[in-house]
Amino acid sequence: MTNTNVHDAAIIGAGFGGMGAAIQLGRLGFKDLVILEREDDLGGTWHVNRYPGLAVDIPSSTYSYSFEPNPHWSRLYAPGEELKKYASHVADKYDLRKNMRFNSVVEGAVWDAENEHWTVNIAGGERLHARYLLTATGFLSQPKMPEIDGIETFAGKVIHTTKWDDSYDLAGKKAAVIGTGATAVQLIPEIAPTLAELTVYQRTAIWVTPKSDAKIPKRVRSMYARVPLTQRIVRGFGSGVLEVLMVAAVLKYRRFKMFNKIAERVAKRHMARQIDDPELRKKLTPDYDFGCKRPTFSNDYFKAFTRDNVHLETTSIERIEPDGIVTTDGKKTTIDTLILATGFNLWDVNFPAIEIIGRDGRNLGKWWRDNRFQAYEGVAVPHFPNFLTLASPYSYSGLSYFTTIESQMKHMKRLFGEVSKRRASTFEVTPEANAEFLDRMTEKLEDSVFALGSCSTARSYYFNQHGEAAILRPTSTINAFREAGRFPLEAYRYA
């Protein structure tokens, strides 16, 4: 089935990135938008994930659109259901639901050079057309399944954290958690008290620092609602702290290595206050530099390992049997529940998350893998006219995803303003501008912990298969916003 109508734009993904793009396009005068979402509701990761302990891992004050602050966060680090509620609020206030189509699995998109529009292929055979294509599929949208011998033979309950089964009762179960990343840091303390036994299989330890979390009193929330300036001040302070953490300790490692080492000491002292056993502390201490993985915060992760029913296993898994897990030393742990906190697959299947075929038949995924991951200002790619990739290489700025979203919205305003001024039908970033940007970002990464620190054992999703930390934009957020509003207009060709 083919829809012959040509929409102004098709946006793939109804998370915060897709909604931000839709809001900006609406401000720019585009009315005929379609937002295609594979899930049955909006919210992206905050709709898909609902495991126990789910919460934002940076201060709530920074995790929202600056133009749509939320004075109602209940905690300094808001729980996941509040992020879902905020997403629904944004969609309703900006009247985005009318543009959304749920349960629409996009299989791919192809540039139609003759008609100067994109053809989007949807599972089930439907095709629709749009003048512009924007992919907002997120960085963490494709779950990673562990490749362990025998996993398909396990006879008990298997739960991946991205598909949590609320109906399954963990009380009294003997469970294993595979993975000790950011998700596990939130999950393990929540489920440990309920289980009879919990064995945590750790391949890579993670740096964990204290979490300055607390309830936000109602009087403070009321003040935020009455006097928005007060919340903006708090947001500015929180953003400044995150900027120091990311830019100084991670991206400017050459000059500010001491900040990195201070963070490591804070994390080690945090662990020492909660764990007396030196052997357990040693197992939980990373052997890579702070910042090689995304910083993680928790006040009860380490405490969970001091419980009598919680066991840390650092020996590699050899195989999984119908009733348990066998490690390479021959030890078998009998379990009835297997929980996979194994994160997401970014570089094999997520960039891009769908097949995208541009001008002259160029396949974006193949081109990225053959020619390095790259995107001009984190949004545009040569040979892909009228296309913006919002979850892309060198786009993530700062620690709050909303920083990235809003800088991209600013880029869109400048770009589409020039398209309108020229009355152009198409835009496409030039290979020269793209190459210059890639060289500049690569050079800046030479100052980072990724290049100068010890990251080889981190197994961080920041690194692609070529060993490049190509997700993060290695500049300050101030620079990202400045360039979004001042990039050379001649960086694009207009026709």
Secondary structure, DSSP 8 states (H G I E B T S, - for coil): -EEEEEEEEEEE--SHHHHHHHHHHHHTT---EEEE-SSSSS-THHHH---TT-B-SS-GGGSS-TTS--TT-SBSS-BHHHHHHHHHHHHHHTT-GGGEE-S--EEEEEEETTTTEEEEEETTTEEEEEEEEEE---SS-SB-----TTGGG--SEEEEGGG--TTS--TT-EEEEE--SHHHHHHHHHHTTT-SEEEEE-SS---EE-----B--HHHHHHHHH-HHHHHHHHHHHHHHHHIIIIIIIITTTT-HHHHHHHHHHHHHHHHHH---HHHHHHHS-SS-TTSS--EE-SSHHHHTTSTTEEEE-S-EEEEETTEEEETTS-EEE-SEEEE---B--TTTTTTSSEEE-GGG-BHHHHHHHH----BTTTB-TT-TTEEESS-TT-B-SSSHHHHHHHHHHHHHHHHHHHHHHT-S-EEE-HHHHHHHHHHHHHHHTTSHHHHS--TT---TTB-TTS-B-SB--S-HHHHHHHHHHS-GGGEEE-
